[in-house]
Every structure is written in structure tokens, then in C-alpha cells.
Amino acid sequence: MDIHPQLQSLLEQLGSAGYPDQTEISPAEARKITDDRARRFYGPADDVGSTVDIMIPSSPQPLSARVYTPSGKGPFPILVYFHGGGWVLGSLDSADRGARGVTCSGDCVTVSVDYRLAPENPFPAAANDCGFALNWIVRNAADFDGDPSRVAVGGDSAGGNLAAAVAIEAREAGPELLF
């Protein structure tokens, strides 16, 4: 079967970038490579009204998050976004372009959450972080021009799994989600 020319071009670029085999390096090294790939290969990011890095007070450590607000007047619906990366990789930086795109296309505040990663933080650390972050974001929505009555969760890959877990938990204990 033939590979589409655009995919073939991307594979050649990735192959010539000099990245090591991720099975032969530490998780910390793989994380640096993931962030570098996001900067090098994902193209220009969409402009949003504003971005602000925040800390969500949590235990055992605060959680980093990035708030993307669209241009215009809110309050806006909120998407709480969890990045992918197999629960081992991914960061606010690797998810930046996607979060910007969702903010623009959805005309919503996107709060991208940087949960604790494995293997240093085994299950259920990431799920606990994401559930805590959702509740904190809803309680503090007015601080970033968000509407706490219009909240959704989402993510890519492992982040999608975390979003599903958080949505199931929210169905039982709140907050009410739109999606």
C-alpha cells in the first residue's frame, strides 16, 4: 500500500530530525523531544485573545495550567483540556497549538491542564489531578471570563481517556458538564 505524499514527507522530516528511539531514552528525555517536535512540526499557532499560565493549588503539588481566552466579550463557555502522551509524555507546550485552535474554533475559554505524569506518578495520580482541576476551574471560572454553567471536558489520546474518567466522576459528584 502506498503512503500519502504528505505523510511520507512528514515521516522523512521526522526521520531526518535526529531524534533517538524513544524506547532507548528516559521519560524525561522523551518529554523534551515531544515538546521540541511540537514546536518544529506543527506549524504556526492560531492567535487567541490572551493566554495566561496559572497554578492550580493542589496536593501534593500545585498543577500548572494555561488559560486561553478568545477575543471578544465573555463570559465564554469553558473547555477543560487534558493533553495526550500515553500518561508519560505531553505538556502545556506540546498541547499549545491544539488548545489555541479549539479556543478559536469553539469561541470558548480553554484551560489546558498539566497533570502529573507516569512513571514517576503512578495511577491514579493523573486522574486525581484532572478531577481536582475541573472542580477548581469551575469554582474559579469568573477569574478568567468563563461561564461555570457551560463547561465541557476533552483531550487527545490519554487526555481523552482522562476526560472520559473525569466526566464519569462528574456525573456522580458534579460539576454538571455539557459534554
BAFI-610620 format. One line per field, with one value per atom (N, C-alpha, C): atom name; x, y negated, z; residue in three letters; residue number from 0. Coordinates in steps of 0.2 Angstrom, whole numbers, plus 5000, padded with zeros to 4 digits. Layout:
name = [CA ...];
px = [X ...];
py = [Y ...];
pz = [Z ...];
resn = [ALA ...];
resi = [NUM ...];
This chain:
name = [N CA C N CA C N CA C N CA C N CA C N CA C N CA C N CA C N CA C N CA C N CA C N CA C N CA C N CA C N CA C N CA C N CA C N CA C N CA C N CA C N CA C N CA C N CA C N CA C N CA C N CA C N CA C N CA C N CA C N CA C N CA C N CA C N CA C N CA C N CA C N CA C N CA C N CA C N CA C N CA C N CA C N CA C N CA C N CA C N CA C N CA C N CA C N CA C N CA C N CA C N CA C N CA C N CA C N CA C N CA C N CA C N CA C N CA C N CA C N CA C N CA C N CA C N CA C N CA C N CA C N CA C N CA C N CA C N CA C N CA C N CA C N CA C N CA C N CA C N CA C N CA C N CA C N CA C N CA C N CA C N CA C N CA C N CA C N CA C N CA C N CA C N CA C N CA C N CA C N CA C N CA C N CA C N CA C N CA C N CA C N CA C N CA C N CA C N CA C N CA C N CA C N CA C N CA C N CA C N CA C N CA C N CA C N CA C N CA C N CA C N CA C N CA C N CA C N CA C N CA C N CA C N CA C N CA C N CA C N CA C N CA C N CA C N CA C N CA C N CA C N CA C N CA C N CA C N CA C N CA C N CA C N CA C N CA C N CA C N CA C N CA C N CA C N CA C N CA C N CA C N CA C N CA C N CA C N CA C N CA C N CA C N CA C N CA C N CA C N CA C N CA C N CA C N CA C N CA C N CA C N CA C N CA C N CA C N CA C N CA C N CA C N CA C N CA C N CA C N CA C N CA C N CA C N CA C N CA C N CA C N CA C N CA C N CA C N CA C N CA C N CA C N CA C N CA C N CA C];
px = [5004 5000 5004 5003 5006 5005 5010 5009 5007 5002 5001 5007 5008 5014 5015 5010 5010 5013 5010 5013 5020 5021 5028 5033 5031 5036 5037 5031 5032 5036 5035 5040 5047 5048 5055 5058 5054 5056 5058 5053 5054 5061 5061 5067 5074 5074 5080 5081 5077 5077 5083 5085 5090 5087 5081 5078 5080 5082 5083 5077 5078 5072 5070 5063 5061 5061 5061 5062 5069 5073 5080 5082 5077 5079 5074 5076 5072 5066 5061 5054 5056 5060 5062 5065 5069 5072 5066 5062 5057 5052 5051 5047 5049 5056 5059 5058 5059 5059 5051 5047 5039 5038 5040 5039 5043 5049 5053 5049 5047 5043 5037 5033 5028 5029 5035 5037 5039 5043 5046 5041 5036 5032 5025 5022 5015 5013 5018 5016 5014 5012 5010 5004 5004 4998 4993 4986 4981 4982 4980 4980 4974 4975 4969 4969 4964 4964 4969 4970 4975 4977 4983 4985 4988 4987 4989 4991 4997 4999 4997 4994 4992 4994 4994 4995 4988 4986 4980 4983 4981 4983 4980 4985 4983 4988 4986 4991 4992 4998 5004 5008 5006 5009 5005 5006 5002 5002 4996 4996 4997 5001 5002 4996 4993 4988 4989 4986 4987 4980 4978 4971 4971 4967 4967 4960 4960 4953 4953 4947 4946 4945 4946 4944 4937 4935 4928 4926 4919 4916 4913 4915 4913 4907 4905 4908 4907 4913 4913 4912 4910 4910 4917 4918 4924 4925 4931 4933 4939 4939 4945 4948 4954 4958 4964 4964 4969 4973 4980 4984 4985 4987 4989 4996 4998 5005 5006 5001 5002 5003 5001 5001 5009 5013 5020 5023 5021 5023 5018 5019 5015 5015 5013 5014 5010 5010 5006 5009 5015 5018 5017 5017 5015 5008 5004 4996 4995 4999 4998 4994 4996 4993 4986 4985 4978 4973 4976 4972 4970 4975 4973 4968 4969 4964 4957 4956 4950 4947 4951 4949 4946 4949 4947 4940 4941 4935 4929 4930 4924 4922 4926 4924 4923 4928 4927 4934 4934 4940 4942 4948 4951 4956 4956 4960 4964 4970 4974 4978 4977 4979 4986 4991 4997 4997 4994 4993 5000 5001 5007 5007 5013 5015 5018 5016 5019 5026 5031 5030 5032 5034 5036 5029 5024 5017 5012 5012 5008 5001 4996 4989 4987 4983 4978 4980 4986 4988 4986 4986 4984 4976 4973 4965 4963 4967 4965 4966 4972 4974 4969 4966 4962 4955 4953 4946 4947 4952 4953 4953 4957 4957 4951 4947 4940 4936 4936 4932 4935 4941 4944 4942 4943 4941 4934 4930 4923 4922 4925 4924 4927 4932 4936 4934 4929 4928 4928 4925 4924 4931 4936 4943 4946 4943 4946 4940 4935 4930 4926 4926 4922 4915 4911 4904 4904 4903 4903 4897 4892 4886 4887 4893 4894 4901 4902 4908 4908 4914 4915 4922 4923 4930 4932 4938 4941 4948 4951 4958 4959 4966 4968 4972 4970 4974 4973 4978 4977 4973 4974 4970 4962 4961 4954 4951 4955 4954 4953 4957 4956 4950 4948 4942 4936 4936 4931 4930 4936 4935 4933 4935 4933 4925 4923 4916 4911 4914 4910 4910 4915 4916 4911 4911 4907 4899 4898 4891 4888 4893 4891 4891 4896 4898 4897 4897 4897 4904 4905 4900 4897 4891 4887 4891 4892 4896 4891 4892 4889 4891 4897 4900 4906];
py = [5006 5000 4994 4989 4983 4978 4974 4969 4963 4959 4952 4948 4944 4940 4935 4932 4928 4931 4937 4941 4944 4946 4948 4942 4936 4930 4929 4930 4929 4934 4940 4946 4945 4942 4941 4935 4930 4924 4927 4931 4933 4938 4942 4946 4943 4937 4933 4928 4928 4923 4925 4932 4934 4936 4937 4940 4947 4948 4955 4959 4966 4971 4970 4968 4967 4973 4979 4984 4985 4981 4981 4975 4971 4965 4965 4960 4959 4956 4956 4952 4945 4942 4935 4933 4937 4935 4936 4941 4941 4935 4933 4927 4921 4920 4914 4915 4921 4922 4921 4923 4922 4914 4910 4903 4900 4902 4900 4901 4907 4909 4905 4903 4899 4892 4890 4883 4883 4889 4889 4891 4895 4898 4897 4893 4892 4886 4882 4876 4870 4865 4859 4860 4857 4857 4852 4853 4848 4843 4837 4831 4832 4830 4830 4823 4822 4815 4814 4820 4820 4827 4827 4834 4832 4835 4834 4841 4842 4848 4847 4852 4851 4857 4857 4863 4864 4871 4873 4876 4873 4876 4883 4887 4894 4898 4904 4908 4914 4917 4915 4909 4907 4901 4897 4891 4887 4889 4888 4890 4884 4885 4880 4880 4874 4874 4868 4868 4862 4861 4854 4852 4848 4850 4847 4844 4837 4834 4831 4832 4829 4821 4818 4811 4810 4804 4803 4802 4802 4801 4808 4810 4816 4814 4818 4825 4830 4834 4839 4846 4850 4857 4859 4865 4867 4874 4875 4882 4883 4889 4891 4896 4895 4899 4903 4909 4914 4916 4915 4917 4924 4927 4934 4935 4941 4943 4950 4954 4960 4960 4955 4954 4953 4953 4952 4945 4944 4938 4933 4927 4922 4916 4910 4904 4899 4893 4887 4885 4886 4883 4888 4894 4899 4899 4896 4896 4889 4884 4877 4876 4878 4877 4879 4885 4888 4884 4882 4878 4871 4868 4862 4863 4868 4870 4871 4875 4876 4869 4865 4859 4854 4854 4850 4853 4859 4863 4863 4864 4865 4859 4853 4847 4848 4852 4854 4852 4852 4852 4859 4860 4867 4867 4871 4872 4879 4878 4884 4886 4892 4894 4899 4897 4901 4906 4912 4916 4920 4923 4927 4933 4935 4940 4946 4952 4958 4958 4963 4967 4964 4958 4955 4955 4954 4953 4958 4964 4970 4968 4972 4972 4972 4968 4964 4956 4955 4948 4943 4945 4941 4940 4945 4944 4940 4941 4937 4929 4928 4921 4918 4922 4919 4918 4922 4921 4915 4915 4909 4902 4902 4896 4894 4899 4897 4894 4896 4893 4886 4885 4879 4874 4876 4872 4869 4874 4872 4867 4868 4863 4856 4856 4850 4847 4850 4848 4840 4837 4829 4826 4829 4826 4826 4830 4830 4829 4826 4824 4830 4835 4841 4842 4846 4847 4854 4854 4861 4865 4862 4866 4869 4868 4870 4873 4879 4882 4889 4890 4897 4899 4906 4908 4912 4912 4915 4916 4920 4921 4926 4926 4931 4937 4943 4949 4950 4951 4952 4946 4940 4935 4936 4939 4941 4946 4951 4956 4952 4947 4944 4940 4937 4933 4937 4943 4948 4950 4951 4953 4947 4941 4935 4934 4935 4934 4939 4946 4951 4949 4947 4944 4938 4934 4928 4930 4935 4937 4939 4942 4944 4939 4934 4930 4922 4921 4914 4912 4907 4902 4904 4901 4903 4901 4906 4904 4904 4900 4900 4906 4908 4913 4916];
pz = [5000 5000 5000 4996 4996 5001 5003 5009 5005 5008 5005 5005 5000 4999 5005 5008 5013 5020 5021 5026 5025 5019 5018 5019 5017 5018 5026 5030 5037 5040 5038 5040 5039 5033 5031 5035 5037 5041 5048 5051 5057 5058 5052 5052 5052 5048 5047 5053 5058 5063 5068 5068 5073 5080 5080 5087 5088 5094 5096 5097 5097 5098 5105 5105 5112 5117 5114 5119 5122 5120 5122 5127 5128 5132 5138 5143 5149 5147 5152 5151 5150 5154 5154 5148 5145 5138 5133 5133 5128 5129 5135 5136 5132 5133 5129 5122 5119 5112 5110 5114 5112 5111 5116 5116 5110 5109 5103 5096 5096 5090 5089 5094 5093 5091 5093 5091 5083 5081 5075 5069 5071 5065 5065 5070 5070 5067 5064 5061 5065 5062 5066 5070 5076 5080 5079 5080 5080 5085 5083 5088 5092 5099 5103 5107 5110 5114 5119 5123 5128 5130 5133 5136 5143 5148 5155 5158 5160 5164 5171 5174 5181 5185 5191 5196 5199 5199 5202 5209 5215 5221 5222 5223 5224 5228 5230 5234 5231 5230 5234 5231 5225 5222 5218 5217 5213 5206 5202 5195 5190 5185 5180 5175 5173 5168 5164 5158 5153 5151 5152 5151 5144 5139 5133 5132 5131 5131 5124 5121 5114 5115 5109 5108 5109 5112 5112 5120 5121 5127 5130 5136 5139 5144 5148 5149 5144 5143 5137 5140 5136 5138 5140 5144 5146 5143 5140 5139 5143 5148 5152 5148 5146 5141 5144 5143 5145 5139 5139 5134 5134 5128 5127 5128 5127 5128 5132 5132 5135 5142 5145 5153 5155 5150 5151 5148 5142 5139 5138 5135 5134 5140 5138 5142 5139 5143 5141 5134 5133 5127 5121 5122 5117 5115 5119 5118 5116 5115 5114 5108 5102 5096 5096 5098 5098 5103 5108 5113 5110 5106 5103 5098 5094 5089 5091 5097 5100 5103 5105 5108 5103 5097 5091 5088 5086 5083 5087 5094 5098 5102 5101 5104 5112 5115 5122 5125 5132 5136 5136 5135 5135 5141 5146 5151 5150 5148 5147 5154 5156 5162 5162 5165 5165 5171 5171 5176 5177 5183 5185 5180 5178 5173 5176 5173 5175 5171 5173 5179 5186 5186 5192 5197 5194 5197 5195 5198 5195 5196 5193 5193 5201 5203 5199 5199 5200 5201 5195 5189 5183 5184 5185 5185 5191 5197 5203 5201 5198 5196 5192 5187 5182 5185 5189 5193 5198 5201 5205 5201 5196 5192 5189 5187 5184 5189 5195 5201 5202 5203 5204 5199 5192 5187 5187 5188 5189 5194 5200 5206 5204 5200 5199 5192 5188 5181 5180 5185 5184 5183 5186 5186 5179 5174 5168 5163 5164 5160 5157 5161 5159 5163 5160 5162 5165 5172 5175 5174 5171 5169 5162 5158 5152 5151 5154 5155 5151 5147 5144 5146 5145 5146 5139 5138 5132 5132 5128 5127 5121 5120 5115 5118 5115 5117 5124 5128 5135 5138 5136 5138 5137 5132 5130 5136 5137 5142 5149 5151 5157 5157 5151 5151 5152 5149 5150 5157 5161 5168 5172 5170 5174 5173 5167 5165 5169 5170 5173 5181 5183 5190 5191 5187 5187 5187 5183 5183 5190 5193 5200 5205 5205 5210 5208 5202 5200 5198 5195 5192 5186 5185 5179 5172 5168 5162 5156 5151 5145 5140 5140 5136 5139];
resn = [MET MET MET ASP ASP ASP ILE ILE ILE HIS HIS HIS PRO PRO PRO GLN GLN GLN LEU LEU LEU GLN GLN GLN SER SER SER LEU LEU LEU LEU LEU LEU GLU GLU GLU GLN GLN GLN LEU LEU LEU GLY GLY GLY SER SER SER ALA ALA ALA GLY GLY GLY TYR TYR TYR PRO PRO PRO ASP ASP ASP GLN GLN GLN THR THR THR GLU GLU GLU ILE ILE ILE SER SER SER PRO PRO PRO ALA ALA ALA GLU GLU GLU ALA ALA ALA ARG ARG ARG LYS LYS LYS ILE ILE ILE THR THR THR ASP ASP ASP ASP ASP ASP ARG ARG ARG ALA ALA ALA ARG ARG ARG ARG ARG ARG PHE PHE PHE TYR TYR TYR GLY GLY GLY PRO PRO PRO ALA ALA ALA ASP ASP ASP ASP ASP ASP VAL VAL VAL GLY GLY GLY SER SER SER THR THR THR VAL VAL VAL ASP ASP ASP ILE ILE ILE MET MET MET ILE ILE ILE PRO PRO PRO SER SER SER SER SER SER PRO PRO PRO GLN GLN GLN PRO PRO PRO LEU LEU LEU SER SER SER ALA ALA ALA ARG ARG ARG VAL VAL VAL TYR TYR TYR THR THR THR PRO PRO PRO SER SER SER GLY GLY GLY LYS LYS LYS GLY GLY GLY PRO PRO PRO PHE PHE PHE PRO PRO PRO ILE ILE ILE LEU LEU LEU VAL VAL VAL TYR TYR TYR PHE PHE PHE HIS HIS HIS GLY GLY GLY GLY GLY GLY GLY GLY GLY TRP TRP TRP VAL VAL VAL LEU LEU LEU GLY GLY GLY SER SER SER LEU LEU LEU ASP ASP ASP SER SER SER ALA ALA ALA ASP ASP ASP ARG ARG ARG GLY GLY GLY ALA ALA ALA ARG ARG ARG GLY GLY GLY VAL VAL VAL THR THR THR CYS CYS CYS SER SER SER GLY GLY GLY ASP ASP ASP CYS CYS CYS VAL VAL VAL THR THR THR VAL VAL VAL SER SER SER VAL VAL VAL ASP ASP ASP TYR TYR TYR ARG ARG ARG LEU LEU LEU ALA ALA ALA PRO PRO PRO GLU GLU GLU ASN ASN ASN PRO PRO PRO PHE PHE PHE PRO PRO PRO ALA ALA ALA ALA ALA ALA ALA ALA ALA ASN ASN ASN ASP ASP ASP CYS CYS CYS GLY GLY GLY PHE PHE PHE ALA ALA ALA LEU LEU LEU ASN ASN ASN TRP TRP TRP ILE ILE ILE VAL VAL VAL ARG ARG ARG ASN ASN ASN ALA ALA ALA ALA ALA ALA ASP ASP ASP PHE PHE PHE ASP ASP ASP GLY GLY GLY ASP ASP ASP PRO PRO PRO SER SER SER ARG ARG ARG VAL VAL VAL ALA ALA ALA VAL VAL VAL GLY GLY GLY GLY GLY GLY ASP ASP ASP SER SER SER ALA ALA ALA GLY GLY GLY GLY GLY GLY ASN ASN ASN LEU LEU LEU ALA ALA ALA ALA ALA ALA ALA ALA ALA VAL VAL VAL ALA ALA ALA ILE ILE ILE GLU GLU GLU ALA ALA ALA ARG ARG ARG GLU GLU GLU ALA ALA ALA GLY GLY GLY PRO PRO PRO GLU GLU GLU LEU LEU LEU LEU LEU LEU PHE PHE PHE];
resi = [0 0 0 1 1 1 2 2 2 3 3 3 4 4 4 5 5 5 6 6 6 7 7 7 8 8 8 9 9 9 10 10 10 11 11 11 12 12 12 13 13 13 14 14 14 15 15 15 16 16 16 17 17 17 18 18 18 19 19 19 20 20 20 21 21 21 22 22 22 23 23 23 24 24 24 25 25 25 26 26 26 27 27 27 28 28 28 29 29 29 30 30 30 31 31 31 32 32 32 33 33 33 34 34 34 35 35 35 36 36 36 37 37 37 38 38 38 39 39 39 40 40 40 41 41 41 42 42 42 43 43 43 44 44 44 45 45 45 46 46 46 47 47 47 48 48 48 49 49 49 50 50 50 51 51 51 52 52 52 53 53 53 54 54 54 55 55 55 56 56 56 57 57 57 58 58 58 59 59 59 60 60 60 61 61 61 62 62 62 63 63 63 64 64 64 65 65 65 66 66 66 67 67 67 68 68 68 69 69 69 70 70 70 71 71 71 72 72 72 73 73 73 74 74 74 75 75 75 76 76 76 77 77 77 78 78 78 79 79 79 80 80 80 81 81 81 82 82 82 83 83 83 84 84 84 85 85 85 86 86 86 87 87 87 88 88 88 89 89 89 90 90 90 91 91 91 92 92 92 93 93 93 94 94 94 95 95 95 96 96 96 97 97 97 98 98 98 99 99 99 100 100 100 101 101 101 102 102 102 103 103 103 104 104 104 105 105 105 106 106 106 107 107 107 108 108 108 109 109 109 110 110 110 111 111 111 112 112 112 113 113 113 114 114 114 115 115 115 116 116 116 117 117 117 118 118 118 119 119 119 120 120 120 121 121 121 122 122 122 123 123 123 124 124 124 125 125 125 126 126 126 127 127 127 128 128 128 129 129 129 130 130 130 131 131 131 132 132 132 133 133 133 134 134 134 135 135 135 136 136 136 137 137 137 138 138 138 139 139 139 140 140 140 141 141 141 142 142 142 143 143 143 144 144 144 145 145 145 146 146 146 147 147 147 148 148 148 149 149 149 150 150 150 151 151 151 152 152 152 153 153 153 154 154 154 155 155 155 156 156 156 157 157 157 158 158 158 159 159 159 160 160 160 161 161 161 162 162 162 163 163 163 164 164 164 165 165 165 166 166 166 167 167 167 168 168 168 169 169 169 170 170 170 171 171 171 172 172 172 173 173 173 174 174 174 175 175 175 176 176 176 177 177 177 178 178 178];
